């Protein structure tokens, strides 16, 4: 079997290589940075991390099941602790030896049934043939830069360029957007800036990080409830704990809880309530340093920070190879191409509570499918037919997600995991050989 190529050494790339090795599938990973960690290594050229960033889901709901985080690590770890965690994970499972670091993937092209992959390392390019391609370069590194209604004479940055709150010292700052990063940055700015305003086009649901001393995402996590019941209970709990957004001068969401990702940050409401951050509506026009809002009010700013999210970005491969339809690739379970059996998009999936373990289960299914297909298993042929028939099906569990680009690859966690686990059992049913001691088949068996 020719080796498979894995792009990226963030959490998704690492667990992808881990699962390929478990199945005895030879692979080579490519990472543009000098070490593992991806987004969570603030020194990586593709990282959009900022100094104050912490995990927004709790460690127990996010960690890899086979590699729990140290008990001494806080419930919501700092990005530096997560970088250390991924380096430890890579060392524990011998993943460093599988990677070529300081290596950028430049092009991926079909060559018959193979993939020709051109990489660049220290200015030198080389092209090699691989039996398959698994793309795990992340979804949060290419900024969404909306067109502003006018020309701004002050400093304009995207949140991807933000690192240190010192940039706000003494400035009049306008944040545009209030996702989790936008809320974090607004709180940072409140301690350093002269003034801080935040512009919102739509309403958001807000949740605290803790309820009764426990992480919010862990409260009631073992109780399975119908989707609509969970939505109502969570919305009612948010109102009880924090009040309504309109009580803080913010717009009310015109959708149900979890139809867009809630903001897991109550500090932004604290600072709004104290007058440190001022809510504003949508931007109507910009001229010089003056921003006029939809309600007719205007203000002067020295800096605008666009916390407007990210776009899917795979510049090294033509969109036609990704079955791109509308706002995102159309793939079964967000990973399996309907026609190609050796091309997978790893980690192009978001869901409240999915965590890295949920993504690891995706990688487990992909590796198992590759293994069984190579072995000629009937279960792999059955799955091959399913992924071709259901490429446009979305594991949304009936959730009506907002029609936004950033929501185009959202799934409903329970629905998604149920599908992964069902297919895993089917593929494991006729597994031809047991996994060897130590959790890894020999490559010679391939």
N, C-alpha and C positions, 0 to 999 in steps of 0.2 A: 504494500500500500504506500502510495506517495504521501509525504507529510502534508498536513493541513496547516494553513497559515491563520494566525489569530492576530488581529490588529487591536492593540491597546493592552495596557497593564494596570488598568484601574480595577475595581472590585469585580466588574463583569468579565473582563479579560482574564483575570486570575482564576476565577471559578470555572471559566470555560476551559482553560488549560488543565486545571485540576481534574475536571471530569473527562476530558479527552484521554488523559494519562490513566485514569482509572479503567478505561475501556481498552487500553493498549493501543490507542490511535496516535501515531507519531505526529508531532506538531512543532512549529516554530512560531514564537510570538515576536511581534515587532512593537517597540515602544519608542516614541520620539524623545522621551526624557531619559535621564540617566538612572532612574530607579522606578520602582513600582509605586502605585498609589493613585495615579490618574488625577482626577479632579481634586482629590484630598491631599495632594502634594502641592502646596502653595508655590513651590519653586519650579514646578513644571511649566513649560511655555504654553501649554493648553489649559492650565488650571484657571478657573474663574473664582477661586476662593478669596476671602478677605480675612483680615487678621482676627476679627471678633467672631467668626463663624463657628457655630456648633451644629451638631446633628439635630434635625428638627423632629425626628422620630426617636423613641427611646432605644437604648442599646440592645435590650432584651428582645425588642420587636424587630430589630434590624440586623443583628449579627448573624454570621454563618453558624448553623446548628452544630457542625462538627468542630468549630473553633470559637468558643465563647470568649467574649471580652473579659479582661481581668476584673475581678470584683472591686478593685480599688478605683476603677475608672468610673467617672460620674455617669448618671443616667443619660445625660445629653452631652456626650464628649466633645471636646474642642477638636478642631480639624487636625492639630498636630498629633493628638492621641490616635486619631483614625489613621493617619499616615503610618504611625508606628505599628498599628494593628495589622495593616495590610502588608507591611514589610515582614512582620512576624509570621503571618499566614504564608507568605511566599517562601520563607525559610523553612517553616514546618513541613511543607509538602514538596520541597525541592523544586520550586517553580522558577527560580532564578536561572537555572541551567537551560531552561527552555526558551529564554528570551534573548533577542538581540537588541540592546539598548542604544540610545542616541541614533535611532534609525527611523526615518520617516518613510511611510508608504506613499509613493508618488502616483502609481497607476496600477489598476487591476483590470485585466482584460481576459476575455475568453479565448482559449486555444483548444478547439475541439471540446472535450469534456474536462480539460484542465483549466487552471487559472495561471496566467502569467502575471507575476507580481514584481513590479519594479520598486526598489527601495533606494534610499539615499542615506549614506552614513559618512559624515565628515567630508561632504562634497562629492563622494564617489558613488555612482549609481551602478546597480546590477539588477538583472532580471532573471528570475527563477520560476520554474514550473511547480505548481502545487496541486495536489489532488482535490483540495477543497479550500474554502475561504469562510472564515467566521469573523464578522466585523463587530468589534466591541469597543469602539472609540468614544462612546458616550453621547449623551444628548444635550449636555448643558455647557457647551463651549463656544458655539457660534451665535453671536448676539442678534437678537431681533431689533433692528434699527428702524422704527417708524418714521415716516416723513412728517416733520413738524410744520405747522401752518405759519411759516415766516422764517426770518433769519435772526438767530440769537447772537448777540455780540459778546456774551460772557463765555464761560467755560462749559462745554458740553461733553459729558462722558456717559458711557453705558456702565451699568453696574458690574460688568465683566472686568472693567478696568479699575475698579475701586479696590483698594487694599487697606489703607490706614486712615482713621478718622481725622488725622492732622490736616488733611486736605480741606476740611471744612472750617478751619480756624477763622473766626471773624467774618465769615461769608453769609450772604443771604442765599439760601439753598432751596431749590424746588425739586422734590422727588416726583417722578412720573411713574405711577404703578405701585400697587401695594400687595404683591405676592410676598412669599416668605423672605426673600432677599431684600425686597423693597422696605418691608417693615423693619428688618434688622438694621438696615443702613440708616433709616430715618431715626431710629433710636440712637445709633452712634452719633449722627449729626446733631441731635438734640443737646448733646453734652459739649459740643465744640463750636457750632455755628452761631452766627448772630441771630438769624431767624431760620426756621425750617417749615416749609409748607409741603403738602403732599397732594398731588392731583390724581383723582380717581374717575374713571369713566363709568365703572359699574360697582355694584356692591360686593362685599366679601363676607364670608362667615369667619368669625374669630373663635379660636379655642385656646384655653390656657395650657401650659405644658404639664401642669400638675393638678390633680384633683385629690383631695384628702391625703396629700403627701406622696401620692403615687403618680407615675407618668400617665397622662390622659389616655394615650393609645393602648395602655395595658389594662385600663379599667373596663371590666366586662368583656375582655377580649376572648375569653373561653366560652362565652355564651353566644350561640348561633341564633340570630334573630332574622326574620324576614327583612329584606332590604328597606321597604318603606317604613317599617317599625324602627329600624336602626336610624334612619334619616330623621324621623320625628323626635326620637329620644335625644339624639345628639344635638339637634337644633334647640330643643327645649332646655337641655343642659347648658348650652352656650348662653342662652338668654338668662338663665338663672345665675350663672357664675359671673357673666360679664355685662349683661344687659344687651339691648339692641344696638346695632351700629348707628342708627339714627339718633340715639341719645348722645352720641359723641360728634354729631354733625356729619356723619358718613352716610352714603346712600345704602338703602336696604338691598340685599341681593334679590334679584327677580327670578331665582331658580332655587331648587331644593338643595339641602345639605349634601355634599359630596359630588354634586354634578359639576363642580369645579373644586380644585384643591383648596381646603380651608387654610387660613393663616394661623399657624400654631405660634402665636405670639400675643400675649396680653400686655406687654410693656408698651407697645405702640399706643394702645388705648390709655394706658397710664399717662403717657406723655401728652397725648391729646387732651386728656382731662385736666392736666396741669398747665395747659397753654404753651407747652414747649414745642408742640407740633400743631400746625393749623391745617385742617382739611380744606381742599379746594376741589372744584368740579373739573370737568374736561376743559382742555385748552382750546380756545377759539382762535387766537392769533398771537403772534410774537413779532415784536419790532424792537430792535436794539436790545436793551435789557428789560424791556417791559413785556410782561405776559398778561394777556387778557383772557379771562375764563368765560365759560358759556353763560354764566349768570350776569355778565357784564362787569364784574369786579376785575381789577388789575393790580399788579404789584411788580416791584423791581427785584431782579435777582442777579447774583454774580455767577451762580453755577446751577446748571440743570443736570440731574442724574436720571438717566433713563433706566428704570428697573422694569423693563418691558419684556423680559424673558429671552428665550433662545429658540433657534430653529434647528431642525434636523440637518446635519451637514456631513455629506460623504463625498468630498471633492475628488477622491481618487478613483471613483467608479461611476460609469454612466448611469443615469437614472433608469434607463430602459432595462438594465439588469436587475433593478430592485423592485420591479412591478409597481412603480410609483403611480398612485392614483389619487388625485386631489391633493390633500395636504400632507400625505405620508405614504410610505410603501404599504402595499396591501399584501400581507403575509399571514398565513395561518398561525394563530397564537403569537402574532407579532414577530415571528422568527423564521417560519418555514416557507420558502419560496414555492409557488405552485408548480413550477416546471423544473428548476434546477434542484438536484438532490445533493449538491455540494456547495451551496451558498446559504449562509444563515446570518441574520441580523440579530446580534446578541444584546439584550438589554434595552431594546427599543420598546419599552413597556413601562407604564406608570400605573400605580394603584395605591390608594390609601391603605397602608399597613402591609404592603407586599414585602418590603425589606430586601436585604441582600440574599436571604435564604430563599425567598420566592424566585429570585433571579437565578440562584443556584439550581433550583429545581428545573428551571427552563434549560439551563446548560446540561443538566443531567439527562433530560429527555433528548436533547439534540445529540449528545454523545452516544446515547444508547441507540438512537435511530441510525447514526452513521455505522456503528458497530454491527447492528443487525442487518442493515442493508448490505454491507460488505460480506456478511456470512450467508446471505441468501435466505434469511428467515421469512416465513410467511407473514408474520406480524408486521414486518417492515414494509412488505408489499401492500398490505392492507392500509397501513398508515400513509404510504405514498399516495394511494388513491384518495384518502380522506383529505390530505393537505391540498390536493389539486381541486377538489370539489368545494372546499370551504375557505379558500384564500380570502374571500371578501367578508366572511363571517367575523363578527367582533364579539369577544367574550365580555360583553358589557353587563350581563345579568339584568337587562332591562333598564339600566341606568341611562337617563337622557343627558349625556354630557354636553356641555356647551360646545357650539360649533366654532371652535377656535383651533388654530394650528397647534398650540401647545397641548390641547386636549385630544388630538387626533389619534393618539396611541395609548389613551387611558383605557383600562379595563377594570372590571369588578373583581376584586381580589378572590373571593370565594369561588366565583364562577371560573376564573382563570386557573386557580390551583386545582380545582376539581378536574378540569380538562387535562392539565399536565399529568396528574396522578393516575387518571384513568388510562391514558395512553402509555404511561410508564409501566403500569401493571400488564397491559396487553403485550408490550414489547418484551418485558421480562419473562413472559409465560413460556416462550420457547428459547430462552437464552441457552446457547449450545454448551457453554462451559462456565463453571463457577469462577467468580473473581478470586484471584490468588490471595494468600495471606498478605496483609499489608495494604489491601485495598487497591491493587493494581495488577492488571494482566501483563504478561510479558509481551513486548513489542513483537517478538518472534512469532507469536500466535496470530499476528495480523495477516 
